[in-house]
Each structure stands twice: as structure tokens, then as C-alpha cells.
Amino acid sequence: MKDAFGTPQSLLVLGGTSQIALATARRLIARRTRTVWLAGRPTPALETAASELRALGADVHTVAFDALDPDSHETALGKVFSEGDVDMVLLAFGILGDQAHDEREPASAVRVAQTNYTGAVSAGLVAARALQTQGHGSLVVLSSVAGERARRSNFIYGSSKAGLDAFAQGLGDALHGTGVHVMVVRPGFVRSKMTAGLAETPLATTPEAVATAIELGLRRRSETVWVPGALRVVMSALRHVPRGVFRRLPV
């Protein structure tokens, strides 16, 4: 169960090598999270991440998980929940893709959509049902401001995040009153391995800043978290810019 400050005692990360997820895990471990499950493809990177968290004093386990294999999600997540209650599930997997390449190769675009949306729908529903069965817990979903309005420069990725965001909001409404809390996190450009080499957009942030916002959102039981917070106002304005004008903006 969460402590008096809203810190989860147990955490399941879907996307166990995500820099944002690992920054969040480190922050929560420092605040008394004791058990962490890292779910991801079995790779040296996943084991390295687990070892680093163990060095911080947490009891860390890994479990094989593939976003592109929905048929395996029940088994993978069931293994975690069979070991005991999970206070927080962080859905943090996703790929950016390469917009120019993916426009030329539809199969690559489909992989972005299947990972970021279809895989998340499957894993999100499985996790939500398990949390509901135990009667408590938080499901934190990493969305993106890219889903707020499709931009020419990354509309394939943005459209997948738009679908994920809408799904997570609807899931939160469906679970209202069940004891399960759903929080949607919308970061802007995050300086990470995934965005290395890309031109930064205004109000760029870091994995650590997103982790801080997630922890604060948990304490407040927020339903939506923007990182940085100023993006809420920026995106509210951009949503209402006429399409013809929006096409000419350097975004």
C-alpha cells in the first residue's frame, strides 16, 4: 500500500529500460518504494537497469514483456500480480520512429502504432483489471504533448500518442470509484536517448523533471500532468490555431 505521503511501496514498470521510468523508479525508491518489477524484453540493458536499482536498496525483479505480443500480456503481468499487490503500474514503453522513413515504409509506421497504441491498450487493460481486482493502485500512463495536435514533422508518432491519451482518459473514467487511479502524463520534448540528435522544441525537459512531476501528481492524485506545466497553456492555444496557419508554424 502507499505510505502517508502517497509513495507506492511496490512498482511495476512496463518498459523497464525507459529513461523516464528509471528516473521515476530511482526517485520513488528514495521515498520508500521497496519492490520494483521491470518488465521488458530480456536484454543486457534490462539487467543493468535492475542492478542499478538494487544498488539503491530496492528488491528488484525482471519479467519478460513484449508490447508487440498482446497474447503474452496476461501471462507476463499475471506473474507479477501473483507475487503480491502492486501499488503502481507505470506504462512507459514506446518508440519514436523516423517520420520520413516511416512515410515511405508503411510497415514501419504500423510498428510505431502497434507499439505505442495497440500494445498499450492491451497492457493497460490487463494492468487495470489486476489493479481493480486487488482494490487499489495507480496506473500512470506516459503520453506526450505530441498527441495534442498532429504536426507535419511527427504525425505518425503523434497520432499514436493521441490514441493512447484518449484511451487512458477513458480508462480513468471507467475506473472512477473503484479504488484505481489513472494518471496521464504529457511531457514535451524530453532530452533522452530516444531524442538524441533531434532539434529541441521550446520548453524541453529531462527524465528527472518528468519523474518529479509524476511523484507530485501521485501525491495530489492528479488525473493529468503536463511537463513542464507551462505546456498546458501553450497546447491550449495551439489546439485553436486555424489549420492553414498551423501548417506554416515551425513545429
C-alpha positions as CSV (number, residue, x, y, z in Angstrom):
1,M,0.0,0.0,0.0
2,K,1.0,3.6,-0.4
3,D,2.5,5.4,2.6
4,A,1.2,8.5,4.2
5,F,2.9,10.6,1.5
6,G,1.4,8.7,-1.4
7,T,4.6,6.8,-2.2
8,P,3.9,3.4,-3.7
9,Q,5.5,0.5,-1.8
10,S,5.6,-1.6,-5.0
11,L,6.1,-0.6,-8.6
12,L,5.7,-2.3,-11.9
13,V,7.3,-0.7,-14.9
14,L,6.1,-1.6,-18.4
15,G,9.1,-0.6,-20.5
16,G,11.8,-1.4,-18.0
17,T,14.6,0.4,-19.8
18,S,12.8,3.7,-20.3
19,Q,14.9,6.6,-19.0
20,I,11.8,8.4,-17.7
21,A,10.7,5.2,-16.0
22,L,14.0,4.5,-14.4
23,A,14.3,8.1,-13.2
24,T,10.9,7.7,-11.6
25,A,11.9,4.4,-10.0
26,R,15.0,6.0,-8.5
27,R,13.0,8.9,-7.1
28,L,10.4,6.6,-5.6
29,I,12.9,4.2,-4.1
30,A,14.5,7.3,-2.4
31,R,11.0,7.9,-1.0
32,R,10.5,4.4,0.4
33,T,9.4,2.3,-2.6
34,R,10.8,-1.2,-1.8
35,T,9.7,-3.6,-4.5
36,V,10.2,-2.9,-8.2
37,W,9.4,-5.1,-11.3
38,L,11.0,-4.1,-14.6
39,A,9.0,-5.6,-17.5
40,G,10.7,-5.6,-20.9
41,R,12.4,-7.6,-23.5
42,P,15.2,-9.8,-21.9
43,T,18.3,-7.8,-22.8
44,P,21.6,-6.8,-21.0
45,A,20.1,-3.3,-20.7
46,L,17.2,-4.6,-18.7
47,E,19.5,-6.5,-16.3
48,T,21.8,-3.5,-16.0
49,A,18.8,-1.3,-15.0
50,A,17.7,-3.8,-12.4
51,S,21.2,-4.0,-10.9
52,E,21.4,-0.2,-10.7
53,L,18.1,-0.1,-8.8
54,R,19.1,-2.9,-6.5
55,A,22.2,-0.9,-5.5
56,L,19.7,1.8,-4.2
57,G,18.3,-0.7,-1.8
58,A,15.2,-2.0,-3.6
59,D,14.1,-5.6,-4.2
60,V,14.1,-5.6,-8.0
61,H,12.8,-8.3,-10.3
62,T,12.6,-8.5,-14.1
63,V,9.9,-10.1,-16.2
64,A,9.8,-10.7,-20.0
65,F,7.4,-8.4,-21.7
66,D,6.9,-7.5,-25.3
67,A,4.5,-4.7,-26.3
68,L,4.1,-6.2,-29.7
69,D,2.9,-9.5,-28.4
70,P,-0.5,-8.8,-26.8
71,D,-1.3,-12.5,-26.4
72,S,1.5,-12.7,-23.8
73,H,0.4,-9.8,-21.7
74,E,-1.9,-11.7,-19.4
75,T,0.8,-14.2,-18.6
76,A,3.6,-11.7,-18.1
77,L,1.6,-9.3,-15.9
78,G,-0.2,-12.2,-14.1
79,K,3.2,-13.4,-13.0
80,V,3.9,-10.1,-11.3
81,F,0.5,-9.7,-9.6
82,S,0.6,-13.3,-8.4
83,E,3.6,-12.4,-6.2
84,G,1.6,-9.8,-4.3
85,D,-0.2,-6.4,-4.6
86,V,1.2,-3.8,-6.9
87,D,0.6,-0.2,-5.8
88,M,1.6,1.5,-9.1
89,V,1.9,0.5,-12.7
90,L,3.9,2.8,-14.9
91,L,3.2,2.3,-18.6
92,A,6.3,3.8,-20.1
93,F,7.1,1.9,-23.3
94,G,7.0,3.5,-26.7
95,I,9.0,4.2,-29.8
96,L,9.5,7.5,-31.7
97,G,10.1,6.1,-35.2
98,D,11.6,8.0,-38.1
99,Q,8.9,10.1,-39.7
100,A,10.5,10.4,-43.2
101,H,11.3,6.7,-43.3
102,D,8.0,5.6,-41.9
103,E,6.1,7.6,-44.5
104,R,7.9,5.6,-47.2
105,E,7.6,2.3,-45.4
106,P,4.1,1.8,-44.1
107,A,5.1,-1.4,-42.2
108,S,7.4,0.7,-40.1
109,A,4.7,3.2,-39.4
110,V,2.4,0.3,-38.3
111,R,5.1,-0.8,-35.9
112,V,5.0,2.6,-34.2
113,A,1.2,2.5,-34.0
114,Q,1.2,-1.1,-32.7
115,T,3.8,-0.4,-30.0
116,N,2.6,3.0,-28.8
117,Y,-1.2,2.3,-29.1
118,T,-2.2,-1.3,-29.6
119,G,0.3,-2.7,-27.2
120,A,-0.6,0.0,-24.6
121,V,-4.3,-0.8,-24.9
122,S,-3.7,-4.4,-24.3
123,A,-1.2,-4.0,-21.4
124,G,-3.2,-1.1,-19.9
125,L,-6.4,-3.2,-19.8
126,V,-4.7,-6.2,-18.3
127,A,-3.0,-4.0,-15.6
128,A,-6.2,-2.1,-14.9
129,R,-8.2,-5.3,-14.3
130,A,-5.5,-6.6,-12.0
131,L,-5.4,-3.4,-10.0
132,Q,-9.2,-3.4,-9.8
133,T,-9.2,-7.0,-8.6
134,Q,-6.9,-6.1,-5.7
135,G,-9.0,-3.0,-5.0
136,H,-6.4,-0.2,-5.1
137,G,-3.4,1.2,-7.1
138,S,-2.4,3.7,-9.6
139,L,-1.9,3.3,-13.4
140,V,0.4,6.1,-14.7
141,V,0.5,6.4,-18.5
142,L,3.2,8.2,-20.3
143,S,1.6,10.1,-23.1
144,S,3.0,13.1,-24.9
145,V,2.1,16.7,-25.9
146,A,2.7,15.3,-29.5
147,G,-0.8,13.7,-29.2
148,E,-2.5,17.0,-28.6
149,R,-2.3,18.1,-32.2
150,A,-0.7,16.3,-35.1
151,R,2.3,18.1,-36.5
152,R,3.7,17.6,-40.0
153,S,7.1,16.7,-38.6
154,N,5.9,13.7,-36.5
155,F,2.3,13.0,-37.2
156,I,2.7,9.2,-37.1
157,Y,4.1,9.2,-33.6
158,G,1.7,12.0,-32.6
159,S,-1.3,10.1,-33.8
160,S,-0.3,7.0,-31.8
161,K,0.1,9.1,-28.7
162,A,-3.3,10.8,-29.4
163,G,-4.9,7.4,-29.4
164,L,-3.1,6.4,-26.2
165,D,-4.1,9.6,-24.5
166,A,-7.8,9.2,-25.3
167,F,-7.7,5.6,-24.2
168,A,-6.1,6.4,-20.9
169,Q,-8.6,9.2,-20.2
170,G,-11.5,6.9,-21.0
171,L,-10.0,4.1,-18.8
172,G,-9.6,6.6,-16.0
173,D,-13.3,7.4,-16.3
174,A,-14.3,3.8,-16.4
175,L,-12.3,3.0,-13.2
176,H,-13.5,6.1,-11.3
177,G,-14.8,5.0,-7.9
178,T,-13.1,1.5,-8.0
179,G,-10.1,2.5,-5.9
180,V,-7.9,2.6,-9.0
181,H,-6.4,5.9,-10.0
182,V,-5.3,6.6,-13.6
183,M,-2.9,9.5,-14.3
184,V,-2.0,10.7,-17.8
185,V,1.5,12.3,-18.1
186,R,2.1,14.6,-21.0
187,P,5.8,15.6,-21.3
188,G,7.1,17.9,-24.1
189,F,10.4,17.2,-25.7
190,V,12.4,15.1,-23.3
191,R,16.2,15.1,-23.6
192,S,16.9,11.3,-23.7
193,K,18.5,8.6,-25.8
194,M,15.2,8.4,-27.8
195,T,15.5,12.0,-28.9
196,A,19.3,12.2,-29.3
197,G,20.2,14.1,-32.4
198,L,16.8,15.8,-32.8
199,A,16.4,19.5,-32.7
200,E,14.9,20.5,-29.3
201,T,11.5,22.2,-29.2
202,P,10.7,25.0,-26.7
203,L,10.2,24.1,-23.1
204,A,12.3,20.9,-23.4
205,T,12.6,18.8,-20.3
206,T,14.5,15.9,-18.7
207,P,13.7,12.4,-17.5
208,E,14.4,13.6,-13.9
209,A,11.9,16.5,-14.3
210,V,9.2,14.2,-15.5
211,A,9.9,11.9,-12.6
212,T,9.5,14.8,-10.2
213,A,6.2,15.7,-11.8
214,I,5.0,12.1,-11.6
215,E,5.7,11.9,-7.9
216,L,3.9,15.2,-7.2
217,G,1.0,14.1,-9.4
218,L,0.7,10.9,-7.3
219,R,0.6,12.8,-4.1
220,R,-2.1,15.1,-5.5
221,R,-4.0,12.3,-7.2
222,S,-3.9,14.3,-10.4
223,E,-5.6,12.9,-13.5
224,T,-3.4,14.8,-15.9
225,V,0.2,16.1,-15.5
226,W,2.0,18.4,-18.0
227,V,5.8,18.6,-18.0
228,P,6.7,21.4,-17.8
229,G,3.4,22.8,-16.5
230,A,3.5,25.8,-19.0
231,L,2.8,23.4,-21.8
232,R,-0.8,23.2,-20.7
233,V,-1.3,26.9,-21.7
234,V,0.8,26.5,-24.9
235,M,-1.1,23.5,-26.2
236,S,-4.5,25.0,-25.3
237,A,-3.6,27.9,-27.6
238,L,-2.2,25.7,-30.4
239,R,-5.3,23.5,-30.4
240,H,-7.3,26.5,-31.6
241,V,-4.9,27.8,-34.2
242,P,-6.6,27.6,-37.7
243,R,-5.3,24.7,-39.7
244,G,-4.0,26.8,-42.5
245,V,-2.0,28.9,-40.0
246,F,-0.9,25.8,-38.1
247,R,0.7,24.3,-41.3
248,R,3.0,27.3,-41.6
249,L,4.2,27.2,-38.0
250,P,7.8,25.9,-37.4
251,V,6.6,23.0,-35.2
